[in-house]
Amino acid sequence: MLFYILLFLSIGSLWWHWRARDRMKVTNLTGKYVFITGCDTGFGNMAAKTFDKKGFRVFASCLTETGAKELKAVTSNQLQTVLLDVRDSDSVKKTAAWIKAEVQSEGLWGLVNNAGIMGPSAPTDWLDIEHFREPIEVNLIGLINVTINMLPLIKQAKGRIVNVSSVGGRLAFSGGGYCPSKFGVEGFNDILRRDMKAFGVKVSCIQPGLFKTPLSNPAKILKEKEVIWNQLPPDTKKQYGEEYFQKDAAKKEKLSKICINMDVSLVVECMEHALTSLYPRAHYVIGQDAKWFWTPLSRMPAAVQDFLLLRNRAKPAASHAK
């Protein structure tokens, strides 16, 4: 009996210590420089507004002039926007040089690699290499390129890097370039975290589930998929059957409604913790679907994963699966 009491007290003590440690903050962060990519909409847009209000000097990159103007209109004069396509190496280098001139000897406290796209989501045999290329170029190669160019400034400040991945980087739930790109982000994040430890730079990975943002707009995803379906060779359409597209869309819509998280601020809160905590976490799993379905499923045997995921797909007409 005494053993179990001591075990319970030990576990309780460790939990309390972890909670106390998790709440410890870095002091004197007001006025520190933070660079966020992908601020037109979604997570990046809210993060730029939030960190601006909290006193950070925010550099917010936007893909479009409209996005930059709208963000500037609702933030302080301290926030600065820059147009950036992370696929453009010259643009990335120019942005890094501009930020270097702005931060001077202080360096860059935070880099939030948020820019990302979904890309077409469809069975692999519907796609060509270009369908894979764009999400990989944006979500992975662009993220790596931005990080490499900003690293000297981050090391100078002994700052933080926050990479936005996805539960799709733990479990591939759809065809196309999105999941491979996010698996790549996870691998890059892990090796970067270990490489930077010696320099006092802390690296964290955000793994959101399905949140309601323009990135996950079901109407846009369905439209892109329909365009691909309409261009498929007759033989491929015959293999899947004329009813496949609508049946599969209905299953995906049902799953989306079950999994969707509405409160985008939960992701931004994790970004803030990663930037301000004395002991930031290596990984932040966010969203009820991520915590209770996708992440546990990612640790299960392949047979279990396949069974559950295939239940949420329509079966092709020519299927030989048993």
C-alpha positions as a Markdown table, in Angstrom:
| # | Residue | x | y | z |
|---|---|---|---|---|
| 1 | Met | 0.0 | 0.0 | 0.0 |
| 2 | Leu | 2.8 | 2.3 | 0.9 |
| 3 | Phe | 4.4 | 1.7 | -2.5 |
| 4 | Tyr | 1.3 | 2.8 | -4.3 |
| 5 | Ile | 1.0 | 6.0 | -2.2 |
| 6 | Leu | 4.7 | 6.8 | -2.9 |
| 7 | Leu | 4.2 | 6.1 | -6.6 |
| 8 | Phe | 1.1 | 8.4 | -6.7 |
| 9 | Leu | 2.9 | 11.2 | -4.9 |
| 10 | Ser | 5.9 | 10.8 | -7.2 |
| 11 | Ile | 3.8 | 11.1 | -10.3 |
| 12 | Gly | 1.9 | 14.0 | -8.8 |
| 13 | Ser | 5.1 | 15.8 | -7.9 |
| 14 | Leu | 6.6 | 15.3 | -11.4 |
| 15 | Trp | 3.3 | 16.6 | -13.0 |
| 16 | Trp | 3.3 | 19.7 | -10.8 |
| 17 | His | 7.0 | 20.3 | -11.6 |
| 18 | Trp | 6.4 | 20.0 | -15.3 |
| 19 | Arg | 3.4 | 22.4 | -15.1 |
| 20 | Ala | 5.4 | 24.9 | -13.2 |
| 21 | Arg | 8.3 | 24.7 | -15.6 |
| 22 | Asp | 5.9 | 25.0 | -18.6 |
| 23 | Arg | 4.6 | 28.3 | -17.3 |
| 24 | Met | 8.0 | 30.0 | -16.8 |
| 25 | Lys | 8.5 | 32.9 | -19.3 |
| 26 | Val | 11.5 | 34.6 | -20.8 |
| 27 | Thr | 11.7 | 38.2 | -19.4 |
| 28 | Asn | 12.3 | 41.5 | -21.3 |
| 29 | Leu | 10.8 | 40.3 | -24.6 |
| 30 | Thr | 9.0 | 43.6 | -25.4 |
| 31 | Gly | 10.4 | 45.1 | -28.6 |
| 32 | Lys | 12.1 | 41.9 | -29.7 |
| 33 | Tyr | 12.0 | 41.2 | -33.5 |
| 34 | Val | 9.8 | 38.4 | -34.9 |
| 35 | Phe | 9.5 | 37.4 | -38.5 |
| 36 | Ile | 6.3 | 35.5 | -39.6 |
| 37 | Thr | 5.7 | 34.1 | -43.1 |
| 38 | Gly | 2.3 | 33.6 | -44.7 |
| 39 | Cys | 0.4 | 36.4 | -43.0 |
| 40 | Asp | -2.3 | 37.1 | -45.7 |
| 41 | Thr | -4.9 | 34.9 | -43.9 |
| 42 | Gly | -5.2 | 32.1 | -41.3 |
| 43 | Phe | -2.7 | 31.3 | -38.6 |
| 44 | Gly | -0.1 | 33.8 | -39.8 |
| 45 | Asn | -2.5 | 36.7 | -40.0 |
| 46 | Met | -3.8 | 36.2 | -36.5 |
| 47 | Ala | -0.3 | 35.6 | -35.2 |
| 48 | Ala | 1.0 | 38.9 | -36.7 |
| 49 | Lys | -1.9 | 40.8 | -35.1 |
| 50 | Thr | -1.5 | 39.1 | -31.7 |
| 51 | Phe | 2.3 | 39.5 | -31.4 |
| 52 | Asp | 2.0 | 43.1 | -32.6 |
| 53 | Lys | -0.4 | 43.8 | -29.7 |
| 54 | Lys | 1.9 | 42.1 | -27.2 |
| 55 | Gly | 4.7 | 44.5 | -28.1 |
| 56 | Phe | 6.9 | 42.5 | -30.5 |
| 57 | Arg | 8.3 | 44.2 | -33.5 |
| 58 | Val | 6.8 | 42.1 | -36.2 |
| 59 | Phe | 8.0 | 41.5 | -39.7 |
| 60 | Ala | 5.0 | 40.0 | -41.5 |
| 61 | Ser | 5.5 | 38.5 | -45.0 |
| 62 | Cys | 2.5 | 38.4 | -47.3 |
| 63 | Leu | 2.1 | 36.8 | -50.7 |
| 64 | Thr | -0.2 | 39.6 | -52.0 |
| 65 | Glu | -0.3 | 43.3 | -51.8 |
| 66 | Thr | -4.0 | 43.1 | -50.8 |
| 67 | Gly | -3.0 | 40.9 | -47.8 |
| 68 | Ala | -0.3 | 43.3 | -46.8 |
| 69 | Lys | -2.5 | 46.4 | -47.0 |
| 70 | Glu | -5.3 | 44.8 | -45.0 |
| 71 | Leu | -2.9 | 43.6 | -42.3 |
| 72 | Lys | -1.3 | 47.1 | -42.0 |
| 73 | Ala | -4.7 | 48.7 | -41.7 |
| 74 | Val | -5.5 | 46.9 | -38.5 |
| 75 | Thr | -2.0 | 46.8 | -36.8 |
| 76 | Ser | 0.3 | 49.3 | -35.2 |
| 77 | Asn | 3.0 | 51.4 | -37.0 |
| 78 | Gln | 5.5 | 49.1 | -35.4 |
| 79 | Leu | 4.5 | 46.1 | -37.6 |
| 80 | Gln | 6.1 | 46.0 | -41.0 |
| 81 | Thr | 5.0 | 44.0 | -44.0 |
| 82 | Val | 7.0 | 42.6 | -46.8 |
| 83 | Leu | 5.9 | 40.8 | -50.0 |
| 84 | Leu | 7.5 | 37.4 | -50.2 |
| 85 | Asp | 7.0 | 34.2 | -52.2 |
| 86 | Val | 9.0 | 31.6 | -50.3 |
| 87 | Arg | 9.6 | 29.7 | -53.6 |
| 88 | Asp | 11.6 | 32.7 | -54.9 |
| 89 | Ser | 15.2 | 32.3 | -53.6 |
| 90 | Asp | 16.2 | 35.9 | -54.7 |
| 91 | Ser | 13.2 | 37.3 | -52.8 |
| 92 | Val | 14.1 | 35.3 | -49.7 |
| 93 | Lys | 17.7 | 36.6 | -49.8 |
| 94 | Lys | 16.5 | 40.2 | -50.3 |
| 95 | Thr | 14.1 | 39.8 | -47.4 |
| 96 | Ala | 16.8 | 38.4 | -45.1 |
| 97 | Ala | 19.1 | 41.3 | -46.0 |
| 98 | Trp | 16.3 | 43.8 | -45.3 |
| 99 | Ile | 15.6 | 42.2 | -41.9 |
| 100 | Lys | 19.4 | 42.2 | -41.1 |
| 101 | Ala | 19.5 | 45.9 | -41.7 |
| 102 | Glu | 16.5 | 46.5 | -39.5 |
| 103 | Val | 17.5 | 44.4 | -36.5 |
| 104 | Gln | 21.2 | 45.3 | -36.7 |
| 105 | Ser | 23.2 | 44.0 | -33.7 |
| 106 | Glu | 20.1 | 42.8 | -31.8 |
| 107 | Gly | 19.4 | 39.9 | -34.1 |
| 108 | Leu | 16.1 | 38.2 | -34.8 |
| 109 | Trp | 14.4 | 36.7 | -31.7 |
| 110 | Gly | 11.7 | 34.6 | -33.5 |
| 111 | Leu | 11.1 | 33.0 | -36.9 |
| 112 | Val | 7.7 | 31.5 | -37.4 |
| 113 | Asn | 7.6 | 29.5 | -40.6 |
| 114 | Asn | 3.9 | 29.5 | -41.3 |
| 115 | Ala | 3.5 | 29.9 | -45.1 |
| 116 | Gly | 1.9 | 26.9 | -46.7 |
| 117 | Ile | -0.6 | 25.6 | -49.2 |
| 118 | Met | -2.7 | 22.4 | -49.4 |
| 119 | Gly | -2.3 | 21.6 | -53.1 |
| 120 | Pro | -4.6 | 19.2 | -54.9 |
| 121 | Ser | -5.8 | 16.3 | -52.8 |
| 122 | Ala | -6.6 | 13.2 | -54.9 |
| 123 | Pro | -5.6 | 9.6 | -55.4 |
| 124 | Thr | -2.0 | 9.3 | -56.6 |
| 125 | Asp | -2.8 | 7.8 | -60.0 |
| 126 | Trp | -4.9 | 10.9 | -60.8 |
| 127 | Leu | -1.9 | 13.2 | -60.4 |
| 128 | Asp | 1.2 | 14.2 | -62.3 |
| 129 | Ile | 4.5 | 15.5 | -60.9 |
| 130 | Glu | 3.5 | 19.2 | -61.0 |
| 131 | His | 0.6 | 18.5 | -58.6 |
| 132 | Phe | 3.2 | 17.3 | -56.1 |
| 133 | Arg | 5.8 | 20.0 | -56.9 |
| 134 | Glu | 4.0 | 23.1 | -55.7 |
| 135 | Pro | 3.1 | 22.1 | -52.1 |
| 136 | Ile | 6.6 | 20.6 | -51.6 |
| 137 | Glu | 8.2 | 23.8 | -53.0 |
| 138 | Val | 6.2 | 26.0 | -50.7 |
| 139 | Asn | 5.8 | 23.9 | -47.5 |
| 140 | Leu | 9.2 | 22.3 | -47.4 |
| 141 | Ile | 11.8 | 23.8 | -49.7 |
| 142 | Gly | 10.5 | 27.3 | -49.1 |
| 143 | Leu | 10.5 | 26.8 | -45.3 |
| 144 | Ile | 14.1 | 25.4 | -45.4 |
| 145 | Asn | 15.3 | 28.3 | -47.6 |
| 146 | Val | 13.8 | 30.9 | -45.3 |
| 147 | Thr | 15.3 | 29.2 | -42.3 |
| 148 | Ile | 18.8 | 28.9 | -43.7 |
| 149 | Asn | 18.8 | 32.6 | -44.7 |
| 150 | Met | 17.5 | 33.7 | -41.2 |
| 151 | Leu | 19.7 | 31.4 | -39.1 |
| 152 | Pro | 22.6 | 33.8 | -38.6 |
| 153 | Leu | 20.2 | 36.4 | -37.2 |
| 154 | Ile | 18.5 | 33.8 | -35.0 |
| 155 | Lys | 21.8 | 32.6 | -33.7 |
| 156 | Gln | 22.9 | 36.1 | -33.0 |
| 157 | Ala | 19.8 | 36.6 | -30.7 |
| 158 | Lys | 19.9 | 33.1 | -29.3 |
| 159 | Gly | 16.3 | 33.1 | -30.4 |
| 160 | Arg | 13.5 | 30.7 | -31.4 |
| 161 | Ile | 12.3 | 29.0 | -34.6 |
| 162 | Val | 8.8 | 27.8 | -34.9 |
| 163 | Asn | 7.9 | 25.5 | -37.8 |
| 164 | Val | 4.2 | 24.9 | -38.7 |
| 165 | Ser | 3.7 | 21.3 | -39.7 |
| 166 | Ser | 0.5 | 19.3 | -39.5 |
| 167 | Val | -1.0 | 16.0 | -38.3 |
| 168 | Gly | -0.5 | 15.3 | -42.0 |
| 169 | Gly | 3.2 | 15.1 | -41.2 |
| 170 | Arg | 2.6 | 12.3 | -38.7 |
| 171 | Leu | 0.0 | 10.3 | -40.7 |
| 172 | Ala | -0.6 | 10.5 | -44.5 |
| 173 | Phe | -4.4 | 10.9 | -44.8 |
| 174 | Ser | -4.7 | 12.2 | -48.4 |
| 175 | Gly | -2.9 | 11.8 | -51.8 |
| 176 | Gly | -0.9 | 14.6 | -53.2 |
| 177 | Gly | 2.1 | 16.7 | -52.2 |
| 178 | Tyr | 0.8 | 18.0 | -48.9 |
| 179 | Cys | 1.5 | 15.1 | -46.6 |
| 180 | Pro | 5.0 | 14.3 | -48.1 |
| 181 | Ser | 5.9 | 18.0 | -47.6 |
| 182 | Lys | 4.8 | 18.0 | -44.0 |
| 183 | Phe | 6.7 | 14.7 | -43.3 |
| 184 | Gly | 9.7 | 16.6 | -44.7 |
| 185 | Val | 9.1 | 19.5 | -42.3 |
| 186 | Glu | 9.0 | 17.1 | -39.4 |
| 187 | Gly | 12.4 | 15.6 | -40.4 |
| 188 | Phe | 14.0 | 19.0 | -41.0 |
| 189 | Asn | 12.6 | 20.3 | -37.7 |
| 190 | Asp | 14.1 | 17.5 | -35.7 |
| 191 | Ile | 17.6 | 17.7 | -37.2 |
| 192 | Leu | 17.5 | 21.5 | -36.9 |
| 193 | Arg | 16.5 | 21.4 | -33.2 |
| 194 | Arg | 19.5 | 19.1 | -32.5 |
| 195 | Asp | 21.9 | 21.2 | -34.6 |
| 196 | Met | 20.9 | 24.5 | -33.0 |
| 197 | Lys | 21.0 | 23.3 | -29.3 |
| 198 | Ala | 24.7 | 24.1 | -29.0 |
| 199 | Phe | 24.0 | 27.7 | -30.0 |
| 200 | Gly | 21.2 | 28.4 | -27.6 |
| 201 | Val | 18.5 | 28.4 | -30.3 |
| 202 | Lys | 15.3 | 26.6 | -29.5 |
| 203 | Val | 13.3 | 24.9 | -32.3 |
| 204 | Ser | 9.6 | 23.9 | -32.0 |
| 205 | Cys | 7.2 | 22.2 | -34.3 |
| 206 | Ile | 3.4 | 23.1 | -34.4 |
| 207 | Gln | 1.2 | 20.1 | -35.4 |
| 208 | Pro | -2.3 | 21.4 | -35.9 |
| 209 | Gly | -5.3 | 19.2 | -36.7 |
| 210 | Leu | -8.0 | 20.3 | -39.1 |
| 211 | Phe | -8.8 | 24.0 | -38.5 |
| 212 | Lys | -11.2 | 26.2 | -40.3 |
| 213 | Thr | -8.9 | 28.4 | -42.4 |
| 214 | Pro | -8.7 | 29.3 | -46.2 |
| 215 | Leu | -6.1 | 26.5 | -46.5 |
| 216 | Ser | -8.6 | 23.8 | -45.6 |
| 217 | Asn | -11.6 | 25.3 | -47.4 |
| 218 | Pro | -13.6 | 22.2 | -48.4 |
| 219 | Ala | -15.2 | 23.9 | -51.4 |
| 220 | Lys | -11.8 | 24.9 | -52.8 |
| 221 | Ile | -10.4 | 21.4 | -52.2 |
| 222 | Leu | -13.4 | 19.8 | -53.9 |
| 223 | Lys | -13.2 | 22.2 | -56.9 |
| 224 | Glu | -9.5 | 21.4 | -57.5 |
| 225 | Lys | -10.2 | 17.7 | -57.3 |
| 226 | Glu | -13.1 | 18.0 | -59.7 |
| 227 | Val | -10.9 | 19.7 | -62.3 |
| 228 | Ile | -8.4 | 16.8 | -62.1 |
| 229 | Trp | -11.3 | 14.3 | -62.3 |
| 230 | Asn | -12.7 | 15.9 | -65.4 |
| 231 | Gln | -9.2 | 15.7 | -67.1 |
| 232 | Leu | -8.6 | 12.0 | -66.3 |
| 233 | Pro | -8.2 | 9.5 | -69.1 |
| 234 | Pro | -11.3 | 7.4 | -69.8 |
| 235 | Asp | -9.6 | 4.2 | -68.6 |
| 236 | Thr | -8.8 | 5.7 | -65.2 |
| 237 | Lys | -12.4 | 7.0 | -64.8 |
| 238 | Lys | -13.7 | 3.6 | -65.7 |
| 239 | Gln | -11.5 | 2.0 | -63.0 |
| 240 | Tyr | -12.9 | 4.3 | -60.3 |
| 241 | Gly | -16.5 | 4.5 | -61.7 |
| 242 | Glu | -18.6 | 7.5 | -62.5 |
| 243 | Glu | -20.1 | 7.6 | -59.0 |
| 244 | Tyr | -16.8 | 7.6 | -57.2 |
| 245 | Phe | -16.2 | 11.3 | -57.2 |
| 246 | Gln | -19.5 | 12.2 | -55.5 |
| 247 | Lys | -19.4 | 9.3 | -53.1 |
| 248 | Asp | -15.9 | 10.1 | -52.0 |
| 249 | Ala | -16.7 | 13.8 | -51.6 |
| 250 | Ala | -19.6 | 12.9 | -49.3 |
| 251 | Lys | -17.4 | 10.8 | -47.1 |
| 252 | Lys | -14.7 | 13.5 | -46.9 |
| 253 | Glu | -17.3 | 16.1 | -46.0 |
| 254 | Lys | -18.6 | 13.9 | -43.2 |
| 255 | Leu | -15.1 | 13.4 | -41.8 |
| 256 | Ser | -14.3 | 17.1 | -42.1 |
| 257 | Lys | -17.4 | 18.1 | -40.1 |
| 258 | Ile | -16.4 | 15.7 | -37.3 |
| 259 | Cys | -12.7 | 16.8 | -37.2 |
| 260 | Ile | -12.9 | 20.6 | -37.8 |
| 261 | Asn | -11.6 | 22.9 | -35.1 |
| 262 | Met | -13.1 | 26.4 | -35.2 |
| 263 | Asp | -10.8 | 28.3 | -32.7 |
| 264 | Val | -7.7 | 29.3 | -34.7 |
| 265 | Ser | -6.3 | 31.2 | -31.6 |
| 266 | Leu | -5.3 | 27.8 | -30.1 |
| 267 | Val | -2.6 | 27.5 | -32.7 |
| 268 | Val | -1.4 | 31.1 | -32.2 |
| 269 | Glu | -1.3 | 30.5 | -28.4 |
| 270 | Cys | 1.1 | 27.6 | -29.1 |
| 271 | Met | 3.2 | 29.8 | -31.3 |
| 272 | Glu | 3.4 | 32.4 | -28.5 |
| 273 | His | 4.4 | 29.7 | -26.0 |
| 274 | Ala | 7.2 | 28.5 | -28.3 |
| 275 | Leu | 8.4 | 32.1 | -28.6 |
| 276 | Thr | 8.1 | 33.2 | -25.0 |
| 277 | Ser | 8.4 | 30.1 | -22.7 |
| 278 | Leu | 11.7 | 29.6 | -20.9 |
| 279 | Tyr | 11.3 | 25.9 | -21.8 |
| 280 | Pro | 9.4 | 25.7 | -25.1 |
| 281 | Arg | 8.1 | 22.2 | -26.1 |
| 282 | Ala | 9.7 | 20.4 | -29.0 |
| 283 | His | 6.2 | 19.6 | -30.4 |
| 284 | Tyr | 2.8 | 21.2 | -30.0 |
| 285 | Val | -0.2 | 19.0 | -30.9 |
| 286 | Ile | -3.3 | 21.2 | -31.3 |
| 287 | Gly | -7.0 | 20.4 | -31.9 |
| 288 | Gln | -9.2 | 17.8 | -30.5 |
| 289 | Asp | -9.0 | 15.7 | -33.7 |
| 290 | Ala | -5.2 | 15.8 | -33.5 |
| 291 | Lys | -5.0 | 14.9 | -29.9 |
| 292 | Trp | -7.6 | 12.1 | -29.8 |
| 293 | Phe | -7.6 | 10.7 | -33.3 |
| 294 | Trp | -4.8 | 11.5 | -35.7 |
| 295 | Thr | -1.8 | 11.4 | -33.3 |
| 296 | Pro | -2.9 | 8.2 | -31.5 |
| 297 | Leu | -3.6 | 6.6 | -34.9 |
| 298 | Ser | -0.2 | 7.5 | -36.2 |
| 299 | Arg | 1.4 | 5.3 | -33.5 |
| 300 | Met | -0.8 | 2.3 | -34.3 |
| 301 | Pro | 0.1 | -0.6 | -36.6 |
| 302 | Ala | -0.3 | 0.0 | -40.4 |
| 303 | Ala | -3.2 | -2.5 | -40.6 |
| 304 | Val | -5.2 | -0.4 | -38.1 |
| 305 | Gln | -4.3 | 2.8 | -39.8 |
| 306 | Asp | -5.3 | 1.5 | -43.2 |
| 307 | Phe | -8.6 | 0.0 | -41.9 |
| 308 | Leu | -9.8 | 3.2 | -40.3 |
| 309 | Leu | -8.6 | 5.6 | -43.1 |
| 310 | Leu | -10.0 | 3.5 | -45.9 |
| 311 | Arg | -13.4 | 3.5 | -44.2 |
| 312 | Asn | -13.5 | 7.2 | -45.0 |
| 313 | Arg | -12.9 | 6.7 | -48.8 |
| 314 | Ala | -15.2 | 5.5 | -51.5 |
| 315 | Lys | -14.2 | 2.2 | -53.0 |
| 316 | Pro | -13.2 | 2.3 | -56.7 |
| 317 | Ala | -15.4 | 0.3 | -59.1 |
| 318 | Ala | -12.5 | -1.9 | -60.1 |
| 319 | Ser | -11.4 | -2.6 | -56.6 |
| 320 | His | -10.0 | -6.0 | -55.8 |
| 321 | Ala | -9.5 | -5.3 | -52.1 |
| 322 | Lys | -11.0 | -7.8 | -49.7 |
